[in-house]
Amino acid sequence: MRTKAEPQADGSYRITGQKIFISAGEHDMASNIIHLVLAKAPGGGDGTKGISLFIVPKFLVSEDGSLGARNALSVGKIEEKMGIHGNATCVMNYDGATGWLLGDLHKGMRAMFTMMNEARLGVGLQGYAQAEAAYQNALIYAKDRLQGRAVTGAENPSGPADPLIVHPDIRRNLMEQKSFVEGARALTFWAASLIDRSHRCDDAAAEGLVSLMIPVIKGFLTDKGFDMAVAAQQVYGGHGYIEEWGMSQFARDARIAMIYEGANGVQALDLVGRKLAQDGGKHVMAFFEMVKAEVKSHEGDDRMKGFAEPLKAASKQLQQAAMFFMQAGMKTPNAALAGSYDFMHLMGHVCFGLMWTRMAKAAYLALDDGAADSDFLQTKIATGRFYMARQLPACGMHLARIETGAEPVMALAAEAF
Ligand SMILES: Cc1cc2nc3c(=O)[nH]c(=O)nc-3n(C[C@H](O)[C@H](O)[C@H](O)COP(=O)(O)OP(=O)(O)OC[C@H]3O[C@@H](n4cnc5c(N)ncnc54)[C@H](O)[C@@H]3O)c2cc1C
């Protein structure tokens, strides 16, 4: 907000100020780095609304496209971090650097928001990608490490012990990871297809739906992605804590996804404070209708009961929470904000319930058609059943918390902490 842009006679701007936390702000992996910098140009007024967006290259580019002089920008510091050591997080100083306006003057926030959906989807993907890699490692370890005996009788009688994977609690852990990463993959692909539809087919409904979904994908997938990276580390016992095995790196690297591109608390705020009411609540209503139609489409299909019924119940809980916000939130805004984080997770679970219902149906249909990869399809169905039976019930807990409103959260005066 303190970075200034002064207009020059040739149409360019002189950019002066400092930016912190700039990912890959400096490196030698590309011949040039094009910085997108928000700065205040004269006449924009106070606040973020009148801010403008500028292109500020590390090297100025000549008319023929060749690289010219170095621009007046430099790295002030490279941050020491908990993880993501492959990415230099820089303090950038702009000392009268040459920049050019991108988009309309004083409309920089809007210009920046055009990349927001994609950027936040990308960070959501980072969240579960860390979990996926950690899961693959944990799975190998669980099959390899011999420890204890299966309670139902030795499964590796010729060996000194059974592999970890025989133990129900290790199975629980692995199923939580597996059902998360597969559900998350489906959800991000779906959101990416909605973004494509909104860009390429001018599909306003797809755009509305994905803008509702983005804070959920960013917040839920990165929170759970971190939890799952830690769960995978747990499978290793003590070796999970030892650097040699590499599991702590997943946990350290996954942690940032919960923070950057808007901290997850701010994603929840965006969801409840902005996205729910956007366009008169049209998009959230469309989401509820979509889930309802999905549930209805499985009526009379006994195989799908274990999916359609819990999805219906979870969706009702989500609607009840939204209704609570509409009624209580009108009177006491804190009541909605105190429940926003739970709402983000509640909606995340419903989205996963929807994805697993669709995946299970697709798997059943493929089995009916005599698909060759029946083991894969049966595994898909069983993994989905686990999610519906063991993870979806979290919706009830989130709803119960939401309905307590602001009072338990705000009871203490700041001095009492
Ligand atoms: C490694 C790293 C790389 C980064 N890369 C980039 C980059 O390339 N480009 C870039 O522009 N930025 C980058 N960032 C900045 C990053 O996006 C911000 O740090 C992040 O969005 C959080 O903002 P903040 O640090 O100002 O925290 P704050 O906004 O101070 O938030 C602190 C806490 O308060 C909560 N909070 C804040 N406001 C509210 C509210 N109104 N209601 C409820 N809770 C609230 C938040 O959820 C959070 O838990 C990077 C940061 C890091 C650490």
The ligand as a Gaussian input file, in Angstrom:
#p B3LYP/6-31G(d) Opt

LIG

0 1
 C        6.765000     -18.415000       2.026000
 C        5.809000     -17.345000       1.597000
 C        5.674000     -17.034000       0.262000
 C        4.808000     -16.006000      -0.140000
 N        4.749000     -15.656000      -1.471000
 C        4.044000     -14.556000      -1.835000
 C        4.118000     -14.040000      -3.170000
 O        4.805000     -14.586000      -4.025000
 N        3.410000     -12.930000      -3.472000
 C        2.648000     -12.289000      -2.544000
 O        2.031000     -11.281000      -2.888000
 N        2.538000     -12.772000      -1.292000
 C        3.233000     -13.866000      -0.912000
 N        3.185000     -14.310000       0.390000
 C        2.337000     -13.573000       1.332000
 C        1.162000     -14.419000       1.815000
 O        0.176000     -14.503000       0.813000
 C        0.632000     -13.810000       3.124000
 O        1.638000     -13.949000       4.110000
 C       -0.643000     -14.484000       3.550000
 O       -1.679000     -14.207000       2.646000
 C       -1.088000     -14.060000       4.963000
 O       -1.089000     -12.680000       5.081000
 P       -0.324000     -11.999000       6.296000
 O        1.020000     -12.603000       6.399000
 O       -0.417000     -10.530000       6.122000
 O       -1.132000     -12.452000       7.572000
 P       -2.324000     -11.655000       8.325000
 O       -3.281000     -11.107000       7.316000
 O       -1.710000     -10.732000       9.315000
 O       -3.040000     -12.848000       9.067000
 C       -2.595000     -13.368000      10.323000
 C       -3.660000     -14.302000      10.875000
 O       -4.845000     -13.572000      11.133000
 C       -5.949000     -14.107000      10.440000
 N       -6.759000     -12.989000       9.934000
 C       -6.362000     -11.901000       9.248000
 N       -7.394000     -11.087000       8.995000
 C       -8.486000     -11.660000       9.541000
 C       -9.862000     -11.303000       9.640000
 N      -10.333000     -10.188000       9.099000
 N      -10.691000     -12.172000      10.255000
 C      -10.244000     -13.305000      10.798000
 N       -8.940000     -13.687000      10.759000
 C       -8.078000     -12.878000      10.140000
 C       -5.362000     -14.944000       9.309000
 O       -6.202000     -16.037000       8.971000
 C       -4.045000     -15.430000       9.922000
 O       -4.252000     -16.599000      10.672000
 C        4.029000     -15.329000       0.808000
 C        4.162000     -15.683000       2.164000
 C        5.034000     -16.657000       2.569000
 C        5.176000     -16.970000       4.044000

